[in-house]
Amino acid sequence: MKRTLITPLAWIVLVCVQAQPKQMCITIDDLPVVSYTKTDLEFLSEVTEALVATFDAFKIPAIGYVNESKLYHNGQLDPGRVKLLELWLQNGYELGNHTYAHKNYHRVSFSEYAEDIIKGEQVTKPLVQEYDMEYQFFRHPYLRIGSTKAHHDSLKQFLDKKGYREAPVTIDNEDYLFAKAYHLAYMENDTSTVKKIAGTYLIYMEEKLLYYEDMAERLLGRSMKQTLLLHANLLNAHYLDDLARMYQSHGYVFISQGEVLKDDAYDKPIIKYGDWGISWLDRWALSQGKKGEFFKGDPVTPKFVREMAK
């Protein structure tokens, strides 16, 4: 039997390819903080400081997407809340536009939505520029990009004119449901439920990772630079360290918003539209005509979490 010899140089190349780490961008929506029942500045600072500490510890070049309505208290711009954004910037972390009031593009007029985008940059944009950083990315609230091609194209043209780059999501999830249930249990000092929610959340998020990794392989024939959506809440303040370790255990290193978009997978065309707030992997699959069987196995949020989050 003839044996194929691998030259030393070819072996080095093969090992390097096999050892190349997977890459992920971690994006955080709804800044400064999703506060639920607790809105005092001390609590908001606690959440923000914990998130930033994790970014520092795990070398995560995170980006936060701001809802500027949350910078106001009793109708006035609150300097303390603005300082929460400065904490991101002082540590070198990017900020982007998530609109002023987190409106759903599919439920309001184009003019109202465009106005909300402009209103959402009044504080953050000059603040970012003060720190000599770029303000360039836009994240769609509810991941609604337009219910038809014309609806999407109108928004895309407006964003292009304003100098924004759209920030897609590939690893979508319902961390916000876990977060609300966790927050309520934590505030009631229900430690057993807090631990149950947290443990279930970590398992769920790993299952979501594996699901979207597999979808990318089936759709693209390769792995891709993934974009994870999370929210600025107490749950992630407490457990982002655990999530980061889990992603690292699956071979991931963390990269920036700009770096992740260099993957040409993000250039794939979308030709199917609907009233969806879904992963871009799902959008690309639908645009390629994929149907029910292709999407089987998507992890679901447990019933007890949904019930608690109502």
N, C-alpha and C positions, 0 to 999 in steps of 0.2 A: 504494500500500500504506500503510495507516494505521500510524503509529508510536506506540508507547506512551511517553509522557514520564514520567521519574522525577523527582519533586520533589527539591530539595536535601536536605530532611529525610529522605525515604524512602531516598535514596542513602546518607546517613550510617548509617541503621539497617541497611541491607543490608550495607554494608561491615563494620559492627561485628559483625553475626551471622556473616558469613563468616570474620572474623578471630578470632572467639572461640576461645581455645585449648582443646585437649582437656585433660582432667584425670585424674590418676592418684594413687592412694595406694600408697606402697611399704611393705610390711609384712615384717618379718624374724622368722622362727620359730626356735625351739630355742636361745634365749639361756640362758647367756651366749655359748657358742660350740659349734659342732659340731667337736670336736677330732680325731676319728679316732685316729691313732697318737701324737699329740703333745699332752700334757695339762698341761705346765708353765705356771705363771702368766705367765711372760714371753711365751709364744706366745699365750695367751688374750688378753693385754693388747694385743699387736700387732694381732690381728684386730679387736678391739673398737675400738681407737683409729683404725684405718684406716676402718672403717665410719662412725664418728662424723665423721671428717674429711670424708668424702664428703658426708654429710648437710649439714654446715656449708657446704661449697663450693658445693653445688647447691641450697641452700635447700630441702631435702627434710624435711618434717615427719613423719619416719618413726615407726613404732611397733614395738617389739620384744616378742615373746611368749615368756615365760619358762617353762622347765622347772626347777623349784626343786631337783630331785634333783641338778642339775649344780652347785649351790652348795656341795655337800658334798665333802669330801676325806678319805679314810680314816675315814669315818663321822662326821666332825665338820663343822659349818658353818664354811666357810673365809672369813674376813673379806676376803681378797684377791679372791675370786670375787664376793662381795657388792659390792665396790668397782667391779667391772666394770659392774654395774647402775647404780651411782651415777654412773658416767661418762655413761651415757645421760641420766639425770635432770638432772645438773648442766648439760648442754647443751640442756635443754628438750625431750627426746624421751620420748614416752610409753612405758609398759610395760603389758602385759596378761597374762592368765592363759592358759597353754598346758598346764595340769595339772602335777602334780609329776613324774610318771614317764613322760609321753607314752604313756599306754595307749590301746589301740584300743577305742573304745566298742562296736564290733561283736563284740569277743572277750572282754569281761568283763561281769560283772553290773552292773546299774544302781547298786547300792549301792557296789560297789568303785570304779566310775568317779566317782560323786559324791564319795566320800571323797578320791579323787585330786585333784579340783578344789579342794576345801577345803584339802587339804594343800599345794596349789600356790600358795596365796595368803599363807601364814604369814609369809614374809619380805618378799615384794615389796609387798604391799598397804600395810603400815605404812611401808615405805621410801618408796613413792610419796607417801603422805600427809605424810611429813616434808617433802617438797619442794612441798607445797601443790598437788599435781597430782591429777587424777582417775584412779581405778583402776576401769575400767568395761567393758573389752572381753575377750571370750573367743574364742580360736581353737581349733577342733577338731583334735586330733592326727589325722594321716592324712586330714584332711577328712572323717572319718566322723561323720555327724550323726544316724544312726539308720537301721536297715535296713527299718523299717516306719513308718507314720504314728504309731502308738501309741508306738513306741520313740523316735521323734524328739520327740513331744509331751511325753513324760515328762522328757526332758532339757531341752527348752525351758522347761517350767514350773519346773524346778529352777533354771535359770539366771536366769529372771525373778525368782524368789523371792530369789536371792542378789544381785540388782541388776546382773547382767551383760547386756551386749548382745553378740549373736553377731556375729562378724567374718567374713563370707563372702569368698570369693576368686573373681575372674573370670578372671584370667590365671594359670592353673595351668601347671606345667612340671616337668621333672625335673632342676632345677639340682643336686639332691643327688647324682645319679649323676655328673654332670660334676665336682662338687666332690670326691667321693671319688677319682675317677681322677686329678684334678689334684693333690690332696694327696699321693697316693702317688708320683706322678712327681716332684713338687717335692721331696719328702723324699729321693728318690734322685738328685737333681741331674740329672735327665733333661731338659735344657732344650729339646730338639727336641720331645719329647712334650708338655711343658708348654705350649709355644707352639701346638702343633697343637690341644690340647684347648681352650685359651683362645679361639683363633680360631674353632673350630667352635661353641663355646658362644655367642659373640656373634652369630653368624649364626643359630643355632637360636633364641635368645631374640627376635631381630627377627622371625623367621618365626612364632613363637608370638604375638607382639603382633599381627601382621597377621591371623593366623587368628582370634583372638578379637575383634578389631575388626570383621572381616567377619561373624562370627557374631552379634555384637550388632546390626549393621545389619540383617541378615536376620531376626532374631528380634524386635527392637524397632522397626525402621523408623527408627532413629536411632543416633547414637553415645551412649555412656554414660560415666559416671565409673568408670574401671576400678580394680580392686584387684589389685596384683601380689604374688604370694607368692615370697619368697626365703628363704634360710637363712643363719644367721650362720656363715660358713665362710671358709677361706683364699681360695678362688676369688673370692668376692664381695668380700672385703677388697681383693683386687688389681684387680678389674675392674668394680666398681660405678661408678666414674667413667665408664668406657666405656659401660656400660649407660645411665647417666643421660644422657650426650650423645646416645646413639642415640634414647632416648625424646623428648628435646627436639627432635631433628631431625624427628620425626614430629608435632611440634606440641604436645607435652604440657608442662603445668606440674604441679607436685607439690602435693598437698593432704593433709590429715590424715585419720585414720581416721573421725573424726566427720563431717567435711565430705563424704567420699565417700558415706557412707550416706544423705545427704540426697537422692540421686538415687532417684526413686521406682521405678526398675527393681528395686531391692533388696527392694521390697515385693511383687514378683510371687510368686504362690503356688507351692508345690512340692507336687505330688500323686502323684509317682512316686518310689518309694524302692527301694533295693537295697543290696547290699554294695559301695558305691561310695565312692571318695575322689576326687571330680571337681570341676571348676569349677562355680560356680553357674549360669553360662550354659548349661552342659551339662544341669544339673538342670532349669532352666526349659524348655529345649528338649524334654527327655524328658517333662516334665509337659504340654507342648502336643502331645504325640503325634508329635514328630519322630523319624524313623528313619534308617537307615544312610546314605542319600545326603546328608542334611543335615550329617553329621559328617565327610564326606570331606575329606581334605587336612590333617588334624591332623599337624603336624610330629612326627617320631619321633626319639628319641635314637639316634645312630649306634651300630652294632654294636660298634665298637672301644671306645667309651666304656663301654657296658654290660659288655663282657668285662673291662675293667680295673677296673670298680667291683664286681665279684663278690667 
